[in-house]
Amino acid sequence: MQANVGDRLSVHSHMVGMPDRTGEILEVRGADGTPPYIVRFDDGHESLVFPGPDWVVQHH
C-alpha cells in the first residue's frame, strides 16, 4: 500500500451497527509512501494507523 499526505483512507466496518471509518492522511511515516500513517478520521480522532488488506486508499 502506498499513499501521500492528503489522500483518504477508509475501511468498511465488519460489525453490525458500527459505521465505516474514513479519514485524511496527515503524515506518512514509512519509506516511499508506505505505512504507518497518521490519520485524522472524520469524527476528529487522530491515530497512528497500520492499515490491513481491507483498507482502501483514495488518492487525492
C-alpha positions, 0 to 999 in steps of 0.5 A, spaced: 500 500 500 502 506 498 499 513 499 501 521 500 499 526 505 492 528 503 489 522 500 483 518 504 483 512 507 477 508 509 475 501 511 468 498 511 466 496 518 465 488 519 460 489 525 453 490 525 451 497 527 458 500 527 459 505 521 465 505 516 471 509 518 474 514 513 479 519 514 485 524 511 492 522 511 496 527 515 503 524 515 506 518 512 511 515 516 514 509 512 519 509 506 516 511 499 509 512 501 508 506 505 505 505 512 504 507 518 500 513 517 497 518 521 490 519 520 485 524 522 478 520 521 472 524 520 469 524 527 476 528 529 480 522 532 487 522 530 491 515 530 497 512 528 494 507 523 497 500 520 492 499 515 490 491 513 488 488 506 481 491 507 483 498 507 482 502 501 486 508 499 483 514 495 488 518 492 487 525 492 
